[in-house]
Structure formats: structure tokens, C-alpha cells
């Protein structure tokens, strides 16, 4: 028997079977988080290993197409394993119009980018970001949302 690689017709090498892409171990998973707003959307990146988030430049765009073009660029740049969206509620837990908007944004992310999307109750995240003196309250709020999510993981 020969040690030469298998060949097909006219001595064309036959490629080795391709295995499915490896799954990222849970402790290495990375995330992009969004603090959705109709005019500005805060963005943060982070991972399970460090359980911390880093603010990214806030997306300033009105309209679905403009916003999603910028979101797509961030997803291509960071290549996260999943996404996190902050969903606001009234202090008593009741939903309001921005609750529905953020949930719609989360659904659109799932549909457009085929990534898992986690929704996080973001009550008081902007207040916390402002009280900490953040220069970009939207990005700081996205960090708070992502770190809250990371702390909730097993």
C-alpha cells in the first residue's frame, strides 16, 4: 500500500473530510451587550473568563437600517459568541413602550445575525452609569448590563 494521499480522477488530491467547527468552551465565551435607545445604543464587550465588560463607542443612528449597519460592523469586528440586550422596565416591574422596543431589537438581532440573544432587566443601569460620572452613559450602561449578565452565569 502506498503512503501517497488519496487521489480522485486525473490525480486530483481528495480533501480530508471537514469536521464541524469546534464549540467555544463556555469559560471563553465572549459577548457584545447593547443598551438600546431610539437615537443612541450603548455597546460593551466582555467575556466569561474575566467576568468584566469594556465600553465601546456608542452607536448613534436613527432608523433601523442605519442602526443595524453599525451593529453588523461591531459583530464582525468582535465576533461574539452571543449578544446581550438590556430591557427596561418601570420600577415596579411593569413593561412600557421602551420595554417593547428593546425586546423587538433583541428579536431583530436574533433574526439578522443568527446568534443567541439574552435579555437582561436593565432597571437603574443608566442612573448607575450617570452617578458613577461616566462620560458616555450609554456605553457605561451597556457595561453594567453585561456585567450583571456575566455574574448571573453558572
C-alpha positions as CSV (number, residue, x, y, z in Angstrom):
1,X,0.0,0.0,0.0
2,X,1.2,3.5,-0.8
3,X,1.7,6.3,1.6
4,X,0.6,8.8,-1.0
5,X,-2.6,10.8,-0.4
6,X,-5.8,9.5,-1.9
7,X,-6.4,10.9,-5.3
8,X,-9.5,11.4,-7.4
9,X,-9.8,11.4,-11.2
10,X,-6.8,12.7,-13.0
11,X,-4.7,12.6,-9.9
12,X,-6.5,15.4,-8.1
13,X,-6.0,15.2,-4.3
14,X,-9.1,14.4,-2.4
15,X,-9.5,16.7,0.5
16,X,-9.8,15.3,4.0
17,X,-13.3,15.3,5.5
18,X,-14.1,18.6,7.2
19,X,-15.2,18.4,10.8
20,X,-17.7,20.7,12.3
21,X,-16.3,23.9,13.8
22,X,-15.2,23.5,17.4
23,X,-17.5,24.9,20.0
24,X,-16.0,27.6,22.2
25,X,-15.6,26.3,25.7
26,X,-18.1,28.1,28.0
27,X,-15.4,29.8,30.0
28,X,-14.0,31.5,26.9
29,X,-17.3,32.8,25.5
30,X,-17.4,36.4,24.5
31,X,-20.4,38.8,24.4
32,X,-21.5,42.1,23.0
33,X,-24.1,43.9,25.0
34,X,-26.4,46.7,23.9
35,X,-28.3,49.4,25.8
36,X,-30.9,50.1,23.1
37,X,-32.2,53.5,22.5
38,X,-34.0,55.1,19.6
39,X,-31.2,57.6,19.0
40,X,-28.2,56.1,20.8
41,X,-27.4,52.5,21.6
42,X,-24.7,51.8,24.1
43,X,-22.3,49.0,23.4
44,X,-20.0,46.9,25.6
45,X,-17.8,43.8,25.1
46,X,-16.8,41.2,27.6
47,X,-16.2,37.6,28.3
48,X,-17.0,34.9,30.8
49,X,-13.4,34.3,31.8
50,X,-12.8,37.8,33.2
51,X,-16.5,38.4,34.0
52,X,-16.0,42.1,33.2
53,X,-17.1,44.4,30.4
54,X,-15.4,47.2,28.4
55,X,-17.3,50.1,27.0
56,X,-17.3,50.5,23.2
57,X,-18.2,53.6,21.2
58,X,-21.9,54.3,21.4
59,X,-23.9,53.7,18.2
60,X,-25.5,57.0,17.2
61,X,-28.0,56.2,14.5
62,X,-31.7,56.7,14.0
63,X,-33.7,54.3,11.9
64,X,-33.4,50.5,11.6
65,X,-31.2,50.2,8.6
66,X,-28.6,52.7,9.8
67,X,-28.5,51.2,13.3
68,X,-28.2,47.6,12.1
69,X,-25.4,48.5,9.6
70,X,-23.4,49.8,12.6
71,X,-24.4,46.8,14.8
72,X,-23.3,44.5,12.0
73,X,-19.9,46.1,11.8
74,X,-19.4,45.6,15.6
75,X,-20.4,42.0,15.4
76,X,-18.0,41.4,12.5
77,X,-15.2,43.2,14.5
78,X,-15.8,41.4,17.8
79,X,-17.2,38.1,16.6
80,X,-19.1,37.5,19.9
81,X,-20.5,34.1,20.8
82,X,-23.7,35.7,21.9
83,X,-25.4,39.0,22.4
84,X,-27.0,40.7,25.5
85,X,-29.7,43.3,25.3
86,X,-30.8,45.5,28.3
87,X,-34.6,45.6,28.6
88,X,-36.0,48.5,30.7
89,X,-39.0,48.2,33.0
90,X,-40.8,50.5,35.3
91,X,-39.5,50.4,38.9
92,X,-42.5,48.1,39.8
93,X,-41.5,45.7,37.0
94,X,-44.3,46.7,34.6
95,X,-43.3,46.9,30.9
96,X,-43.6,50.2,29.0
97,X,-43.1,51.3,25.4
98,X,-39.2,51.2,25.6
99,X,-39.5,47.6,27.0
100,X,-41.3,46.6,23.8
101,X,-38.8,48.5,21.7
102,X,-35.8,46.8,23.3
103,X,-37.5,43.3,23.0
104,X,-38.1,44.0,19.3
105,X,-34.5,45.0,18.9
106,X,-33.4,41.7,20.6
107,X,-35.7,39.7,18.2
108,X,-34.2,41.5,15.2
109,X,-30.7,40.7,16.4
110,X,-31.6,37.0,16.6
111,X,-33.1,37.0,13.2
112,X,-30.5,39.1,11.4
113,X,-27.3,37.6,12.9
114,X,-28.3,34.1,13.9
115,X,-26.7,34.5,17.4
116,X,-28.2,33.7,20.8
117,X,-29.5,36.8,22.4
118,X,-30.0,37.2,26.1
119,X,-32.3,39.8,27.6
120,X,-31.4,41.4,30.9
121,X,-33.5,43.6,33.2
122,X,-31.7,46.9,33.0
123,X,-33.6,48.9,35.6
124,X,-31.4,51.7,37.0
125,X,-28.4,50.9,34.8
126,X,-28.4,54.4,33.3
127,X,-28.9,56.0,36.7
128,X,-26.0,54.0,38.0
129,X,-23.8,54.9,35.0
130,X,-24.6,58.6,35.5
131,X,-24.0,58.5,39.2
132,X,-20.5,57.0,38.6
133,X,-19.6,60.0,36.4
134,X,-19.5,58.1,33.1
135,X,-18.6,60.3,30.1
136,X,-20.7,58.1,27.9
137,X,-23.7,56.9,30.0
138,X,-25.0,54.7,27.2
139,X,-21.7,52.7,26.9
140,X,-21.4,52.6,30.7
141,X,-24.9,51.3,31.0
142,X,-24.1,48.6,28.4
143,X,-21.2,47.6,30.7
144,X,-23.4,47.4,33.7
145,X,-25.9,45.3,31.8
146,X,-23.2,42.9,30.6
147,X,-21.5,42.6,34.0
148,X,-24.9,41.9,35.6
149,X,-25.5,39.2,33.0
150,X,-22.0,37.7,33.4
151,X,-22.5,37.5,37.2
152,X,-25.7,35.5,36.7
153,X,-24.0,32.8,34.7
154,X,-23.2,29.5,36.4
